[in-house]
């Protein structure tokens, strides 16, 4: 068995944890979510966009067929619901745990003009204001903005623009909130996590992260889990120890652990950790977009590319 990390941040890698029915599968798993019963929701890029497994990895159900174009992000909504971000459809959908669409923000299939600042152009993720239930949307690939919506889907305000100064973004790729309502944004190609208050005021930035892609906050433990991608260009493609990996930080921005630093498809290695969640036992679930990463890098893509790993607390 492969073990990553050490001490209190030691994890065993579970290979093939999930049992996938015949005829089901995915190309990639860009986002994962654990509900209150430790059922695991995999937001996939495949014929069955949402695939649900119980805490033992047994398949429970699928949904979202014919609804989602290119799944990207998943986060918790009110009353055991989900917010699902579709960067191929330029929308955020509010759904029940059974897939009923309660609300759609954005116009399906209709992007805002590139870098106009208007919502949405390839939006990426959502988070909820713990005090109000308002929704933050990171937007994303074709924009450099964070939008804040009311819980009923009305745009309140936005902030951000292209660039690398505080409050600017170069791919706002993920967003989470803490119990105090602070907003953490994975500013991926600026190699940092930026911190804002609930009005969009810049407060801080953490710079010792390499292409942060996935964020998950454990408010009870005061920890932020970050999926870091490795090299994005040929000039640093052979530089070691810059990712891909999962890193764990306290809320002061102090590194606690790094899990995996080797680029690859073996257990415990990563290609492109894109979605992270924790269950009630602090096990880590990591979804990857390895197919996209390998294709964009011009590398050979194996017939089956692993897109999910469970790291069990040792």
C-alpha positions in Angstrom: 0.0 0.0 0.0 1.2 3.5 -0.9 1.3 6.0 2.0 1.6 9.8 1.5 2.6 12.3 4.1 3.6 11.7 7.7 2.4 12.1 11.3 -1.1 13.5 11.6 -1.2 14.1 7.9 -0.5 10.5 6.9 -2.8 8.9 4.3 -3.1 5.5 2.6 -3.9 5.5 -1.1 -6.9 3.3 -1.9 -6.7 1.9 -5.4 -10.0 1.3 -7.2 -12.1 2.3 -4.2 -15.2 2.9 -6.3 -17.2 0.1 -7.9 -18.4 1.3 -11.4 -21.2 -0.6 -13.1 -20.6 -2.0 -16.6 -21.2 0.6 -19.2 -20.5 3.5 -16.9 -17.3 5.5 -16.5 -15.8 8.9 -17.1 -13.0 10.6 -18.9 -12.4 13.0 -16.0 -13.6 13.9 -12.6 -13.2 17.7 -12.2 -15.1 17.9 -8.9 -16.0 15.8 -5.9 -18.4 16.3 -2.9 -19.2 14.4 0.3 -22.7 14.7 1.8 -23.6 14.4 5.4 -23.8 10.6 5.1 -20.4 10.4 3.4 -21.9 9.6 0.1 -19.5 10.7 -2.6 -20.7 12.7 -5.6 -18.3 12.7 -8.6 -19.1 15.4 -11.1 -17.7 13.8 -14.2 -17.0 14.5 -17.9 -18.7 11.5 -19.4 -22.1 10.1 -20.4 -23.3 10.2 -16.8 -22.3 13.7 -15.4 -23.1 13.0 -11.7 -22.2 9.6 -10.3 -22.9 8.9 -6.6 -21.2 6.3 -4.4 -21.8 5.3 -0.9 -19.2 5.4 1.8 -17.9 2.0 0.8 -17.5 2.9 -2.8 -20.7 1.1 -4.1 -22.5 2.8 -6.9 -25.8 4.4 -5.9 -27.1 6.4 -8.8 -26.3 8.8 -11.6 -28.0 11.9 -12.9 -27.5 15.0 -15.1 -27.6 13.2 -18.4 -28.5 15.7 -21.1 -28.2 18.7 -18.8 -24.5 19.4 -18.3 -22.0 20.2 -21.1 -18.6 20.2 -19.3 -18.7 19.9 -15.5 -16.2 21.9 -13.6 -17.1 22.7 -10.0 -19.4 21.5 -7.2 -20.1 23.0 -3.8 -22.6 22.7 -1.0 -25.9 24.7 -1.2 -28.6 25.3 1.4 -30.7 22.4 2.8 -28.6 19.6 1.4 -28.4 20.9 -2.1 -25.6 21.4 -4.6 -24.3 24.3 -6.8 -22.8 22.9 -10.0 -20.7 25.0 -12.3 -20.6 24.1 -16.0 -17.8 26.0 -17.8 -18.8 24.6 -21.1 -22.4 25.9 -20.7 -21.4 29.1 -18.9 -23.9 28.4 -16.1 -24.3 27.6 -12.4 -27.2 25.2 -11.6 -28.7 24.8 -8.1 -29.7 21.1 -7.8 -31.1 18.7 -5.3 -29.1 15.7 -4.3 -31.2 13.7 -6.8 -30.5 16.1 -9.7 -33.7 18.3 -9.8 -32.6 21.7 -11.1 -34.0 24.4 -8.8 -32.3 27.4 -10.4 -30.0 28.3 -13.2 -27.8 31.3 -13.1 -26.5 32.4 -16.5 -27.8 31.8 -20.0 -27.1 28.2 -21.1 -24.7 28.1 -24.1 -24.3 31.9 -24.2 -21.0 33.3 -22.9 -20.5 36.9 -22.0 -17.9 38.7 -24.2 -14.4 37.6 -23.5 -12.9 39.5 -20.4 -15.9 41.9 -20.4 -16.3 41.4 -16.6 -20.0 40.4 -17.2 -21.1 37.0 -16.1 -20.3 34.4 -17.3 -17.5 33.3 -19.6 -16.4 29.8 -18.6 -17.2 30.1 -14.9 -15.4 27.6 -12.7 -16.7 27.2 -9.2 -19.0 28.5 -6.4 -18.9 29.1 -2.6 -21.6 30.3 -0.2 -21.5 33.3 2.2 -22.1 31.5 5.6 -23.8 34.6 7.0 -26.3 35.3 4.2 -26.4 32.3 1.9 -25.3 34.6 -1.0 -23.3 32.8 -3.8 -19.8 33.6 -5.0 -19.0 32.5 -8.5 -15.4 32.4 -9.8 -15.4 33.4 -13.5 -13.0 31.9 -14.6 -11.3 31.1 -17.9 -12.8 33.8 -20.1 -13.1 36.4 -17.4 -11.1 37.6 -14.4 -13.9 38.2 -11.9 -15.7 37.1 -8.8 -19.4 37.6 -8.9 -21.6 37.7 -5.8 -25.2 36.7 -6.2 -28.1 36.7 -3.7 -29.4 33.2 -2.8 -32.3 33.7 -5.2 -29.9 34.4 -8.1 -29.7 38.2 -8.4 -26.3 39.7 -9.1 -25.2 41.9 -6.2 -21.7 43.0 -7.3 -18.5 41.8 -8.9 -14.8 42.4 -8.5 -11.5 41.7 -10.2 -9.8 42.2 -13.6 -7.0 40.6 -15.6 -3.5 41.1 -14.1 -1.2 40.0 -11.3 -1.6 42.8 -8.8 -3.7 42.3 -5.6 -7.3 41.9 -6.5 -6.5 41.0 -10.1 -6.7 37.4 -11.5 -5.2 35.2 -14.1 -7.7 32.3 -14.1 -9.8 32.5 -11.0 -10.2 28.8 -10.8 -11.8 28.0 -7.5 -13.4 29.8 -4.6 -14.2 28.8 -1.0 -15.4 30.6 2.2 -14.5 30.2 5.9 -16.8 30.4 8.9 -16.1 34.1 9.2 -17.2 34.8 5.7 -13.7 35.4 4.2 -13.4 34.5 0.6 -10.4 32.4 -0.7 -9.7 32.4 -4.5 -7.4 30.0 -6.3 -5.7 32.5 -8.7 -4.2 29.7 -10.7 -1.8 31.2 -13.2 -0.6 33.8 -10.7 0.5 31.0 -8.4 -1.4 32.3 -5.3 -4.4 32.1 -3.2 -6.0 35.5 -2.6 -8.1 36.3 0.5 -11.0 38.9 0.4 -13.7 40.0 2.8 -17.4 39.6 1.9 -17.4 43.0 0.1 -14.5 41.9 -2.2 -11.8 43.9 -0.4 -8.4 42.4 -0.7 -6.9 41.2 2.6 -4.0 38.9 1.9 -2.4 36.5 -0.5 -0.5 33.2 -0.1 2.2 32.9 -2.7 3.9 29.5 -2.0 1.5 27.5 -4.2 2.1 26.2 -7.7 -0.9 26.7 -10.0 -3.5 26.2 -7.3 -6.5 24.5 -8.9 -8.6 22.8 -6.3 -9.6 24.2 -2.9 -11.4 22.6 0.1 -11.7 24.3 3.5 -12.1 22.3 6.7 -13.5 24.9 8.9 -13.6 22.7 12.0 -9.9 21.9 11.8 -8.9 25.3 10.4 -7.2 23.8 7.3 -7.2 24.6 3.6 -6.5 21.8 1.2 -5.0 22.9 -2.2 -4.7 20.9 -5.3 -1.6 22.2 -7.1 -0.8 21.4 -10.7 2.8 20.8 -12.0 4.5 22.4 -14.9 2.5 24.3 -17.5 5.3 24.8 -20.0 8.3 23.0 -21.5 10.9 25.3 -19.9 10.1 24.0 -16.4 8.7 20.6 -17.3 11.6 18.7 -15.6 11.8 20.9 -12.5 11.1 18.7 -9.5 9.1 19.5 -6.4 6.7 22.0 -7.9 3.7 19.7 -8.1 1.4 18.2 -9.0 0.3 17.5 -5.4 -2.2 18.2 -2.6 -0.9 20.6 0.0 -2.4 21.4 3.4 -2.3 24.8 5.0 -3.5 26.3 8.2 -5.6 29.5 8.0 -2.5 31.7 8.7 -1.1 30.5 5.3 1.4 28.2 6.9 2.2 24.9 5.1 1.4 21.8 7.1 1.9 19.0 4.6 2.5 18.1 1.0 1.0 14.9 -0.4 2.7 13.6 -3.6 5.1 15.6 -5.7 5.6 13.1 -8.6 3.9 13.6 -12.0 2.4 10.3 -13.0 -0.5 7.8 -13.0 0.7 5.4 -10.3 -1.1 5.3 -7.0 -0.2 8.4 -5.0 1.0 10.3 -8.0 -1.0 13.1 -9.6 -1.4 14.7 -13.0 -3.8 17.5 -12.4 -5.7 17.5 -9.0 -8.8 19.6 -9.9 -11.4 18.8 -7.2 -11.0 18.0 -3.5 -13.4 17.1 -0.7 -13.2 15.5 2.8 -15.7 13.1 4.4 -16.5 13.1 8.1 -13.5 10.9 8.9 -11.1 13.4 7.2 -10.4 11.0 4.3 -9.5 13.0 1.2 -11.1 12.5 -2.2 -9.3 13.9 -5.2 -10.7 14.3 -8.7 -8.4 14.9 -11.6 -8.5 16.2 -15.2 -5.5 14.2 -16.3 -6.8 13.7 -19.9 -7.0 17.4 -20.5 -3.6 18.0 -18.9 -1.9 15.4 -21.0 -3.6 16.4 -24.2 -2.8 20.1 -23.7 0.9 19.2 -23.0 1.1 17.2 -26.2 1.8 14.0 -24.3 0.7 10.5 -25.1 -2.7 9.7 -23.5 -3.1 6.1 -22.2 -6.3 4.3 -23.2 -7.6 4.7 -19.7 -6.5 7.7 -17.6 -7.1 7.5 -13.9 -9.2 10.5 -12.7 -9.9 9.8 -9.0 -8.1 8.8 -5.8 -9.1 8.3 -2.3 -6.6 9.1 0.4 -7.6 7.4 3.7 -6.5 8.8 7.0 -3.8 6.4 8.2 
